[in-house]
């Protein structure tokens, strides 16, 4: 489910559900949060590299089958919203998180990338915030963080159209840090981790926390607004129709 691989002063975390296109369910989110917190509390760890198994897809985002089951069971939207409490560990920890993206990223997977400090995307990868087509809105902090990352105009474009953009376009609008050649993202991420380790760990941690606090001040009530929007859409007619269509295709 989640592969944890220590590599010197770096911990490599690999989303390992290729049979489900590395979709994020509650179990995977919990494992990811626990692994990040453990690495953050280890003084010997200087950075975390986030990768994914399989070919073609980095992560399909939230696990649609789990979401469909929760909807059928009448579970409240908080069942999905609460997953954020595990994922936010990426942003709140002491060590930098470097995403090494080898394939396509969809929906909640894009929100996961917004929690990382660095995002290196291979040239063939694409990204899409496809929440609207699923009858939903972001649930894992993506709404305020996307506006923060790319500005309101590009955020509107990505969220309202669910457009699938290439790596070069993602870099142009400031969604990712760097576009790298095919099959090079992991090596590039490890090299960046090595560069980051040249500064004192305490200094890097202090700067990371300070940057987060500055962004949180600017976000204001952004998270609360996002939760309200998601809750209003969860389980509605459009959401159920989109789930039915998805499951029929599968």
C-alpha angles and dihedrals in degrees: 000000000000119000115207115199122177112210110181108290091349130080115208114207116194124195098224111188101104091155087063094037088255091292114180114241126171093268094053092045090052092049091048093050092048093049092049093048091048092050091045090055093050110091091205093061115090102173144001123225115204116206137158137225128238133034131289102008127066092186135335090212123235115015103259094199091055090046091050092050092049090050092049090049091053093243115166122250089254088079088072098030091057091060085077090070088069098039094049088069086083090065098036100049128099099244130067117258116218117193114209102197116195100167148015122321124203138186113319089016088069088051088053090055090052088063092057125091094221130022119195112185127191115236095249096053125105132199132207134177093209098169094116092058089054091053092250143095129226116297105178103063095283098126100063093031094052092051088047093049103043106011130250098287097054090039090056091049095050097043101040098043098033084218118182109229132191127240093259092054091046088055093046093057094043099252094126134027102229145358113224134187121275114284093010104094097096094048091046091049092050090050090052090049089054090052092050091052091065090077121071111274092230091054093050091048093049092050092047092052092045092051090050092051092050091051092047090054090053092047093058109170092353095120093048091050090049092051091050092050092049094047091052091054098041113107094001125137094265092048094049092046091052091049092050091051092048094050092047090055090052 
